[in-house]
Amino acid sequence: MVNTSKSKNSNVSTNSKKPSIGIITVRGNVLDDLSDESEAGITPAIAESQIRDAMEDENIKGVVVRIDSPGGSALSSELIYHMFMESKS
């Protein structure tokens, strides 16, 4: 598995060099931004980066999203949701 994560709370894993399923794991609170370094979480910018990484990998044929979050920002959650829905096409 290859971890292309830029955040310890979100990552994309894939088995490289052959068609595979990417796994995006999201952990922590859903935040507007990471201005508060003491709080671990996921932001729309981090989610967008992980979705883009999966979309750009020609070996990834599908994506599983694993979410371990108590919740957080409603606006950020909605933005992340729409990013995933748009990536389906």
C-alpha positions in Angstrom: 0.0 0.0 0.0 1.1 3.5 -0.8 0.1 6.3 1.5 -0.1 9.6 -0.3 -1.4 11.5 2.7 -0.5 15.1 3.5 -2.3 14.9 6.9 -2.1 12.4 9.7 -5.9 12.5 9.8 -6.7 11.6 6.2 -5.0 9.5 3.6 -5.3 7.7 0.3 -4.0 4.1 0.2 -3.6 2.1 -2.9 -1.8 -1.1 -4.1 0.4 0.5 -6.9 1.2 -0.8 -10.4 -2.1 -2.7 -10.9 -5.8 -1.8 -11.0 -6.9 -1.3 -7.4 -9.4 0.3 -5.0 -8.2 3.5 -3.3 -9.1 3.9 0.4 -9.5 7.4 1.7 -9.5 7.4 5.5 -10.8 10.5 7.3 -10.3 10.9 11.1 -11.2 13.6 13.5 -13.4 16.6 13.7 -14.6 18.3 10.5 -13.0 21.8 10.6 -13.3 25.0 8.6 -9.5 25.2 8.6 -6.4 24.1 10.6 -5.7 27.4 12.1 -5.9 25.8 15.6 -3.0 23.4 15.4 -4.0 21.7 18.6 -7.1 20.3 17.1 -6.7 17.3 14.7 -9.2 17.0 12.0 -10.2 17.2 8.3 -10.8 20.3 6.3 -12.3 20.7 2.8 -8.8 21.5 1.5 -7.4 18.3 2.9 -10.3 16.3 1.5 -9.9 17.9 -1.9 -6.3 17.0 -2.0 -7.0 13.4 -1.2 -9.8 13.1 -3.7 -7.5 14.7 -6.4 -4.7 12.2 -5.5 -7.1 9.3 -6.0 -8.5 10.7 -9.3 -5.0 11.3 -10.7 -3.8 7.8 -10.0 -4.6 5.9 -13.2 -4.4 2.6 -11.3 -7.3 3.5 -8.9 -10.5 2.2 -10.4 -12.7 3.0 -7.4 -12.6 4.6 -3.9 -13.8 3.5 -0.5 -14.2 6.3 2.0 -13.8 5.5 5.7 -14.9 8.2 8.1 -14.2 8.2 11.8 -15.5 11.6 13.0 -17.6 12.9 15.8 -18.8 15.7 13.4 -18.0 19.3 13.3 -18.6 22.2 10.9 -21.8 21.7 8.9 -20.6 23.9 6.1 -17.3 22.0 5.7 -19.1 18.6 5.9 -21.4 19.7 3.1 -18.4 20.9 1.0 -16.6 17.6 1.5 -19.8 15.7 0.6 -20.2 17.6 -2.7 -16.5 17.0 -3.5 -17.0 13.3 -3.2 -20.2 13.3 -5.2 -18.6 15.4 -8.0 -15.6 12.9 -8.1 -18.0 10.1 -9.0 -18.4 11.4 -12.6 
